[in-house]
Amino acid sequence: MASPSAPSIVFDAHGRCLRELCRASSTHHNGLSAAARANKRLSTRTRKRLYRLDDALTVLRHITVEYADTLVADVARECGADCGAQATDTVILPAVPEDTVDAHDGD
């Protein structure tokens, strides 16, 4: 039997954590980050891990090939020789709109 893919693990863990936090508080939360912020019993370490898990899911839900290609091109261009790689000629596409990024109060 094959191991589950990384995206499958992220989706599964996100859903299970959200359901557990909602069950523990007997409250519906609009997302994992909101549930983590509302649960004061969680350690700062666990809360931050939940924020990262929520961010990972956001990337998986909204990533496009064009966005990924642009990111790689930006890294290659900005690092240049400093990263040990030559920048390549690529077409730079517009970035993902900021309203699709879920901020976490500075965490």
C-alpha beads as a LAMMPS data file, in Angstrom:
LAMMPS data file: protein, C-alpha beads

107 atoms
106 bonds

1 atom types
1 bond types

-500.0 500.0 xlo xhi
-500.0 500.0 ylo yhi
-500.0 500.0 zlo zhi

Masses

1 110.0

Atoms # bond

1 1 1 0.000 0.000 0.000
2 1 1 1.345 3.404 -1.001
3 1 1 1.921 6.145 1.532
4 1 1 -0.517 9.062 1.375
5 1 1 0.663 12.124 -0.514
6 1 1 1.738 15.241 1.368
7 1 1 -1.349 17.205 0.217
8 1 1 -3.610 14.391 1.449
9 1 1 -1.885 14.456 4.838
10 1 1 -2.341 18.247 5.076
11 1 1 -6.037 18.108 4.132
12 1 1 -6.696 15.257 6.573
13 1 1 -4.822 16.794 9.514
14 1 1 -6.459 20.177 8.923
15 1 1 -9.954 18.713 8.976
16 1 1 -9.331 16.535 12.013
17 1 1 -7.753 19.386 14.012
18 1 1 -10.563 21.780 13.136
19 1 1 -13.225 19.235 14.111
20 1 1 -11.415 18.488 17.390
21 1 1 -11.134 22.178 18.307
22 1 1 -14.801 22.765 17.470
23 1 1 -15.805 19.691 19.476
24 1 1 -13.704 20.746 22.471
25 1 1 -15.201 24.245 22.532
26 1 1 -18.736 23.242 21.445
27 1 1 -18.444 26.135 18.999
28 1 1 -18.302 26.382 15.221
29 1 1 -15.201 28.271 14.037
30 1 1 -14.631 29.793 10.605
31 1 1 -11.308 28.129 9.982
32 1 1 -8.462 26.484 11.812
33 1 1 -6.621 29.694 12.675
34 1 1 -9.738 31.180 14.269
35 1 1 -10.281 27.982 16.252
36 1 1 -6.656 27.984 17.404
37 1 1 -6.843 31.626 18.506
38 1 1 -10.066 30.961 20.426
39 1 1 -8.715 27.953 22.327
40 1 1 -6.711 29.382 25.224
41 1 1 -5.704 25.915 26.457
42 1 1 -3.360 25.435 23.506
43 1 1 0.314 26.166 23.963
44 1 1 1.862 28.883 21.816
45 1 1 3.870 26.171 20.037
46 1 1 0.748 24.170 19.125
47 1 1 -1.151 27.296 18.091
48 1 1 1.672 28.300 15.734
49 1 1 1.795 24.789 14.285
50 1 1 -1.937 25.039 13.570
51 1 1 -1.394 28.411 11.855
52 1 1 1.275 26.822 9.635
53 1 1 -1.044 23.903 8.852
54 1 1 -3.796 26.372 7.919
55 1 1 -1.335 28.281 5.702
56 1 1 -0.257 25.033 4.021
57 1 1 -3.869 24.207 3.213
58 1 1 -4.409 27.716 1.847
59 1 1 -1.449 27.285 -0.495
60 1 1 -2.701 23.885 -1.653
61 1 1 -6.184 25.258 -2.324
62 1 1 -5.035 28.335 -4.248
63 1 1 -1.723 27.419 -5.914
64 1 1 -1.525 27.511 -9.695
65 1 1 1.224 26.411 -12.051
66 1 1 1.691 30.029 -13.083
67 1 1 2.119 31.185 -9.467
68 1 1 4.639 28.405 -8.745
69 1 1 6.598 29.181 -11.930
70 1 1 6.673 32.878 -11.033
71 1 1 7.893 32.120 -7.520
72 1 1 10.709 29.908 -8.810
73 1 1 11.674 32.555 -11.368
74 1 1 11.676 35.271 -8.687
75 1 1 13.919 33.188 -6.432
76 1 1 16.314 32.430 -9.285
77 1 1 16.424 36.091 -10.361
78 1 1 16.868 37.473 -6.828
79 1 1 19.512 34.941 -5.806
80 1 1 21.476 35.064 -9.029
81 1 1 25.031 33.898 -8.456
82 1 1 24.612 34.137 -4.660
83 1 1 22.529 30.951 -4.687
84 1 1 24.882 29.127 -7.003
85 1 1 22.360 29.133 -9.844
86 1 1 22.074 31.195 -12.968
87 1 1 18.885 33.216 -13.375
88 1 1 16.908 32.190 -16.434
89 1 1 14.889 34.287 -18.834
90 1 1 11.240 33.803 -17.952
91 1 1 8.007 35.649 -18.315
92 1 1 6.982 37.139 -14.967
93 1 1 3.251 36.777 -14.345
94 1 1 1.198 38.776 -11.853
95 1 1 1.326 37.622 -8.234
96 1 1 -1.625 36.074 -6.426
97 1 1 -3.927 38.845 -5.129
98 1 1 -3.325 39.676 -1.472
99 1 1 -6.954 39.027 -0.554
100 1 1 -6.315 35.284 -1.029
101 1 1 -3.619 35.257 1.666
102 1 1 -4.781 34.483 5.213
103 1 1 -2.810 36.632 7.691
104 1 1 -2.445 35.554 11.307
105 1 1 -2.131 38.682 13.426
106 1 1 1.644 38.773 13.006
107 1 1 2.249 35.082 13.812

Bonds

1 1 1 2
2 1 2 3
3 1 3 4
4 1 4 5
5 1 5 6
6 1 6 7
7 1 7 8
8 1 8 9
9 1 9 10
10 1 10 11
11 1 11 12
12 1 12 13
13 1 13 14
14 1 14 15
15 1 15 16
16 1 16 17
17 1 17 18
18 1 18 19
19 1 19 20
20 1 20 21
21 1 21 22
22 1 22 23
23 1 23 24
24 1 24 25
25 1 25 26
26 1 26 27
27 1 27 28
28 1 28 29
29 1 29 30
30 1 30 31
31 1 31 32
32 1 32 33
33 1 33 34
34 1 34 35
35 1 35 36
36 1 36 37
37 1 37 38
38 1 38 39
39 1 39 40
40 1 40 41
41 1 41 42
42 1 42 43
43 1 43 44
44 1 44 45
45 1 45 46
46 1 46 47
47 1 47 48
48 1 48 49
49 1 49 50
50 1 50 51
51 1 51 52
52 1 52 53
53 1 53 54
54 1 54 55
55 1 55 56
56 1 56 57
57 1 57 58
58 1 58 59
59 1 59 60
60 1 60 61
61 1 61 62
62 1 62 63
63 1 63 64
64 1 64 65
65 1 65 66
66 1 66 67
67 1 67 68
68 1 68 69
69 1 69 70
70 1 70 71
71 1 71 72
72 1 72 73
73 1 73 74
74 1 74 75
75 1 75 76
76 1 76 77
77 1 77 78
78 1 78 79
79 1 79 80
80 1 80 81
81 1 81 82
82 1 82 83
83 1 83 84
84 1 84 85
85 1 85 86
86 1 86 87
87 1 87 88
88 1 88 89
89 1 89 90
90 1 90 91
91 1 91 92
92 1 92 93
93 1 93 94
94 1 94 95
95 1 95 96
96 1 96 97
97 1 97 98
98 1 98 99
99 1 99 100
100 1 100 101
101 1 101 102
102 1 102 103
103 1 103 104
104 1 104 105
105 1 105 106
106 1 106 107
